[in-house]
Amino acid sequence: MHGKQEYLREHYDLEELDYCRQWKMDLVLDPAIWGDQSRVSLALVTKAYRIRKDGVDIYLLSNEYLDRYPDTFYPPYSSKGKDLGFYKSLIFQMEAIFFIRDFFNNPDIVVHAHEPYYQYLLPCSLSRDGYRVVSTVQSNMPVNKKVYKPKVAALLDQLGVAIDLNQFDDHLSEDSFNQCLLDYMPRTHLNYPYPDDYINLYALTLAYSDKVDFLSEGHLAFYQAFKGTAFRALYNQLRIKSLVDQRQAHLFVGGCALSESWLKQDFSPWNAQKNQVLRDLGLTPELPTFYHNARYAPNHKGQVELVQAIAKVLASGAEANFILRCVSGNGIADQRFHELQARYPNKVALMWQYQAEEQLMAMAAAADFSLFPSKFEMDTFLIAQGESMLAGCVPIASSQLGMMHWNHCTDLTGDESKVTGFSVVRSFVEEDAQLIHDLAVKIEQAIRLYVETPAEYQLLSQRARRHAQEFTWAKVADLHLAHFIKDRDTPARQQSAADSLPLTAASLEDAIDELGELISLRSQKQDLSLQAQLPQLTRDQVIRYRYPQAQAVEAFVVNGHVERHTLSAQGDEFLLAQPPSGDLFLLVTLRNGVQYWDGLLSPSSLH
């Protein structure tokens, strides 16, 4: 209910149901975080309400904790370890399970739960009662994200569910390569360290859901493999990887869509007001206009690189407008954003406030291109990009798998006649110089396209608009219903006992994709043809690395601790003089943003 009772009563026929659950929820929390609050019992009185709208019954639950945070709905992360309101979503999971059991008591219904972090208790609890559970993964949270295992065990005990939680434990070897991987991974935003008494929450979702749903083909492709990332070599060793392999038949793409208000919008009136919209923003109407619309997430959304690329383009004398909307309730902390706007007040409009949908439509329609240089594969559909395309913007966006359905990337689309815009390099690096360069190049290309070949620009704009119009909720509903009906009519399948899929490599590219590292290949003697393809790597007084597609190489030397060094590019090779002793691991970034590990073990590590 989020504390919105009065609003809902004012705008809808809010019906209080004959449901009231009074109980105590026992929480066993990590004492390292919660201290004296690590074992608490919450006295809860939970009521249920219903709104009937357009033939759909909407049920809402209300208690002291579920009614907190009426403005943001979600508790601030800063409340962790301080305020038990942090567990609002966990309390909702428990209450939702009891409500479904007690109020509906009908295993013939399908329970469709969204986002593993907010529903990981539902599949194992409700499948025990015979319910079919379909889980949707909406965001790319780290696939090995974990929660405190004793907390989960205590909650499942209250739910009457007995399962072996230890089956999801990781068992990593304690070698120097894994030390290097674990040390580096937080920089990728793909994996973080956890104590041994934590459990993977996606594993709980995946193991007990009848189906697991993803928002796009690229979203599923990335989240089950992590190819081309520094994380791939570690992912291959995790328990979640083998579970993903075993549950392949349960994964499907239900898709996502754009809202009816945007799909049905006639943008021609907005287009006619373009000049006035730009003037109101303090911009120059005669210039090509670029639009970025996202929440303020400087790393995730590539905004740090974006402002630096724009500064580079404008400093070169290029003529263009930039509308930068980075939504934040607390403003924009990075001064580079404000400095850019101050330096080019007639070419850069910067805003962070929440705005009405009509204002967003007006700005999108006033723009000619949209900018979405997202990083770390955190976007799984990216509605804002589709909305800008509906308004006629030609997208300039990352070549991430989770965004490939917008057809802006030639390599991922595979058909030149379907390409809707420009792509920039995929990135898993903070303050990525390669992405800054690529963005600047593509923005300059876009300006030339708009000014010098307007007919070609119009072709791309119309193609982008047509393509975005394909993403409707009717299609998404049909896809989901097909799986819901199939699940209802087919007995639930038990978890497969199949082993993890074997990793094979017939070529160097295969090894990079499947293994994520070349180190193991250097120590094998079986496949001489594959060994002959390996990049040249020597180590004496100087580390030398040569691979034609390499863009950057970093060295990590492990000798009890991890030392990080950047190799300098000289000609066609990368060098590091006087490296320290120890096991050597290289993180290689290719020109297309793909990353993999290479290296040499010290003689002592080979014994």
Beta strands, then each sheet from edge to edge (+ up, - down):
strand 1: 15-28
strand 2: 39-53
strand 3: 56-62
strand 4: 110-114
strand 5: 132-137
strand 6: 146-148
strand 7: 198-200
strand 8: 211-214
strand 9: 251-253
strand 10: 289-295
strand 11: 321-327
strand 12: 348-351
strand 13: 369-372
strand 14: 394-398
strand 15: 422-424
strand 16: 536-539
strand 17: 542-546
strand 18: 550-558
strand 19: 562-566
strand 20: 568-570
strand 21: 573-577
strand 22: 583-590
strand 23: 595-600
sheet 1: 1+ 2- 3+
sheet 2: 4+ 5+ 8+ 9+
sheet 3: 6+ 7-
sheet 4: 12+ 11+ 10+ 13+ 14+ 15+
sheet 5: 16+ 17- 21+ 20-
sheet 6: 19+ 18- 22+ 23-
end
